[in-house]
């Protein structure tokens, strides 16, 4: 199979949609010889912060000399980003070879796997071949019935935080969603809760107690911010001083705090992380689309916040960086998200809003989203694409933040490169 044929096959089953359950992935992995067994896994669930947590923990472990595999989603530019070994994407030839092995088994199943289940199996097969010292696996959605939830004895289960998202599938209360995410906790294996919602914490602690699993919570009071700007943050965490992260965003020190806790917990499993390796790994960590500066020529940022909690976190960063200045937003969302709540958060901070429908069947029409902003008193205009939105946004002469969907990242980046060639720079903005 060629690379294009491989991707065509993987995406050809997308019509099956999301069907939570472990029966199909369990059968597929059994047909493949259960490649997930024997791997040392850190399993990560949570409403927001999963990707940044995985990136920072992987960087810390690699700085400690360990080989690390990661399984994350969604990708933002290249499909192969979803599966990595020591920071490098799975080679296209390897992906093709693995899909050629997986396909006959998947096609032979009476109840074939969904797209995400298929990708999960591909990931575990790759890691089984590469045998990294540790594999960091991010849940796709929820946890209890997520296809990644097939590892019997993870080194550590992590729940970064819990808030309302995917309510039609996971439940309409924090407690219901916390129960789904607590489904990744395994008997006798430790779990870390990095969030601050007391209702979610109570559910997670109760589930851990039932399973005899040590339960830890990140003590956020130990976090002391020393300096913060768009290049990153310097902070203290308890006795550890002057730690630096290069990931921008007021929410990133909290993700780093969770990584510090996780590193301490897995120390007892033989993955020893020195203070030096911790500091080096945190500073080296990179992750796309999380308040990422997209241009050296213009003050343009992108943040993949795609639910009310994620948008609120991005706006907190806007306030920290730009104070009371109103900025220009380019935004597009999925129709199944709580876009009304997100619009209500964005509108008060907006000088102008330009809406675009991301290239996804689930996207909310741009005109419909613009009308929501206008009903809230914000000046808004729907655009045909990101090139139009960027052209209009840059003409406003204010900082620009693209927000609302990770699915927009690749198209937004391409459009920005085109527009940069058309606009003369008006001086550098180093904020």
TAURTA-V806462 format. One record per residue. N is the residue number from 1. RES is the residue in one small letter. SS is DSSP state (H for helix, E for strand, - for the rest). D_LAST is the distance of its C-alpha to the last C-alpha in whole Angstrom. Layout:
# TAURTA-V806462
n={N;N}
res={RES;RES}
ss={SS;SS}
d_last={D_LAST;D_LAST}
This chain:
# TAURTA-V806462
n={1;2;3;4;5;6;7;8;9;10;11;12;13;14;15;16;17;18;19;20;21;22;23;24;25;26;27;28;29;30;31;32;33;34;35;36;37;38;39;40;41;42;43;44;45;46;47;48;49;50;51;52;53;54;55;56;57;58;59;60;61;62;63;64;65;66;67;68;69;70;71;72;73;74;75;76;77;78;79;80;81;82;83;84;85;86;87;88;89;90;91;92;93;94;95;96;97;98;99;100;101;102;103;104;105;106;107;108;109;110;111;112;113;114;115;116;117;118;119;120;121;122;123;124;125;126;127;128;129;130;131;132;133;134;135;136;137;138;139;140;141;142;143;144;145;146;147;148;149;150;151;152;153;154;155;156;157;158;159;160;161;162;163;164;165;166;167;168;169;170;171;172;173;174;175;176;177;178;179;180;181;182;183;184;185;186;187;188;189;190;191;192;193;194;195;196;197;198;199;200;201;202;203;204;205;206;207;208;209;210;211;212;213;214;215;216;217;218;219;220;221;222;223;224;225;226;227;228;229;230;231;232;233;234;235;236;237;238;239;240;241;242;243;244;245;246;247;248;249;250;251;252;253;254;255;256;257;258;259;260;261;262;263;264;265;266;267;268;269;270;271;272;273;274;275;276;277;278;279;280;281;282;283;284;285;286;287;288;289;290;291;292;293;294;295;296;297;298;299;300;301;302;303;304;305;306;307;308;309;310;311;312;313;314;315;316;317;318;319;320;321;322;323;324;325;326;327;328;329;330;331;332;333;334;335;336;337;338;339;340;341;342;343;344;345;346;347;348;349;350;351;352;353;354;355;356;357;358;359;360;361;362;363;364;365;366;367;368;369;370;371;372;373;374;375;376;377;378;379;380;381;382;383;384;385;386;387;388;389;390;391;392;393;394;395;396;397;398;399;400;401;402;403;404;405;406;407;408;409;410;411;412;413;414;415;416;417;418;419;420;421;422;423;424;425;426;427;428;429;430;431}
res={x;x;x;x;x;x;x;x;x;x;x;x;x;x;x;x;x;x;x;x;x;x;x;x;x;x;x;x;x;x;x;x;x;x;x;x;x;x;x;x;x;x;x;x;x;x;x;x;x;x;x;x;x;x;x;x;x;x;x;x;x;x;x;x;x;x;x;x;x;x;x;x;x;x;x;x;x;x;x;x;x;x;x;x;x;x;x;x;x;x;x;x;x;x;x;x;x;x;x;x;x;x;x;x;x;x;x;x;x;x;x;x;x;x;x;x;x;x;x;x;x;x;x;x;x;x;x;x;x;x;x;x;x;x;x;x;x;x;x;x;x;x;x;x;x;x;x;x;x;x;x;x;x;x;x;x;x;x;x;x;x;x;x;x;x;x;x;x;x;x;x;x;x;x;x;x;x;x;x;x;x;x;x;x;x;x;x;x;x;x;x;x;x;x;x;x;x;x;x;x;x;x;x;x;x;x;x;x;x;x;x;x;x;x;x;x;x;x;x;x;x;x;x;x;x;x;x;x;x;x;x;x;x;x;x;x;x;x;x;x;x;x;x;x;x;x;x;x;x;x;x;x;x;x;x;x;x;x;x;x;x;x;x;x;x;x;x;x;x;x;x;x;x;x;x;x;x;x;x;x;x;x;x;x;x;x;x;x;x;x;x;x;x;x;x;x;x;x;x;x;x;x;x;x;x;x;x;x;x;x;x;x;x;x;x;x;x;x;x;x;x;x;x;x;x;x;x;x;x;x;x;x;x;x;x;x;x;x;x;x;x;x;x;x;x;x;x;x;x;x;x;x;x;x;x;x;x;x;x;x;x;x;x;x;x;x;x;x;x;x;x;x;x;x;x;x;x;x;x;x;x;x;x;x;x;x;x;x;x;x;x;x;x;x;x;x;x;x;x;x;x;x;x;x;x;x;x;x;x;x;x;x;x;x;x;x;x;x;x;x;x;x;x;x;x;x;x;x;x;x;x}
ss={-;-;H;H;H;H;H;H;H;H;H;H;-;H;H;H;-;-;-;-;-;-;H;H;H;H;H;H;H;H;H;-;-;-;-;-;-;-;-;-;E;E;E;E;E;-;-;-;-;H;H;H;H;H;H;H;H;H;H;H;H;H;H;-;-;-;-;E;E;E;E;-;-;-;-;-;-;-;H;H;H;H;E;E;E;-;-;E;E;-;-;H;H;H;H;H;H;H;H;H;H;H;H;H;H;H;H;-;-;-;-;-;-;-;H;H;H;H;H;H;H;H;H;H;H;H;H;H;H;H;-;-;-;E;E;E;E;E;-;-;-;-;-;-;-;-;-;-;-;-;-;-;-;-;-;E;E;E;E;-;-;-;-;-;-;-;H;H;H;H;-;-;-;H;H;H;H;H;H;H;H;H;H;H;-;-;-;-;-;-;E;E;E;-;-;-;-;H;H;H;H;H;H;H;H;H;H;H;H;H;H;-;-;-;E;E;E;-;-;H;H;H;E;E;E;E;E;E;E;-;-;E;E;E;E;E;E;-;-;E;E;E;E;E;E;-;-;-;-;-;-;H;H;H;H;H;H;H;H;H;H;H;H;H;H;H;H;H;H;-;-;-;-;-;H;H;H;H;H;H;H;H;H;H;-;-;-;-;-;-;-;E;E;-;-;-;-;-;-;E;E;E;E;-;-;-;-;H;H;H;H;H;H;H;H;H;H;H;H;H;H;H;-;-;-;-;E;E;E;E;E;-;-;E;-;-;-;-;H;H;H;H;H;H;H;H;H;-;-;E;E;E;E;E;E;-;-;-;-;-;-;-;E;-;-;H;H;H;H;H;H;H;H;H;H;-;-;-;-;E;E;E;-;-;-;H;H;H;H;H;H;H;H;H;-;-;-;-;-;E;E;E;E;-;-;H;H;H;H;H;H;H;H;H;H;H;H;H;H;H;H;H;-;-;-;-;-;-;-;-;-}
d_last={47;44;40;40;44;42;39;42;44;41;40;43;44;41;43;44;41;40;44;43;46;47;50;49;46;49;51;49;48;52;53;51;52;49;47;44;47;47;43;41;38;35;35;32;32;30;29;25;23;26;24;22;25;27;24;23;27;28;26;27;31;30;29;32;35;35;36;34;34;32;33;30;29;29;27;25;26;29;32;32;29;31;33;32;34;32;28;30;31;35;36;38;41;41;40;43;45;44;45;48;49;48;49;53;52;50;52;55;54;56;53;50;46;43;40;38;42;42;39;39;43;41;39;41;44;41;40;44;44;41;42;39;39;37;36;33;34;32;34;34;34;36;38;42;43;40;41;39;41;44;43;46;45;41;40;38;37;33;32;29;29;31;30;32;32;34;37;39;40;39;40;39;38;36;39;40;37;37;41;40;37;39;42;40;41;44;47;47;44;41;38;34;33;29;29;30;32;35;37;36;36;40;41;39;41;44;44;44;47;49;48;48;45;43;40;37;34;30;30;27;28;28;24;22;18;17;14;11;7;6;8;11;13;16;19;23;25;29;30;27;25;21;21;18;17;14;14;11;13;14;18;17;19;22;22;22;25;27;27;28;31;32;32;34;36;37;38;41;42;41;38;37;33;33;30;29;29;27;24;24;24;22;19;21;20;19;19;18;17;16;12;12;10;12;12;11;12;10;8;10;11;14;16;20;20;24;26;25;24;21;20;20;18;15;16;15;12;11;12;11;7;8;12;14;13;14;13;15;17;19;21;24;26;30;33;34;31;30;28;30;28;25;25;26;23;20;22;21;17;18;18;20;21;22;24;26;28;27;30;32;35;34;31;32;32;29;31;32;29;28;31;30;27;29;31;29;28;25;25;25;26;28;27;29;27;23;23;24;22;19;21;21;18;16;18;17;14;12;9;12;13;16;18;22;23;23;26;23;21;23;24;21;20;23;22;19;20;23;21;18;22;23;19;19;15;14;12;9;6;4;0}
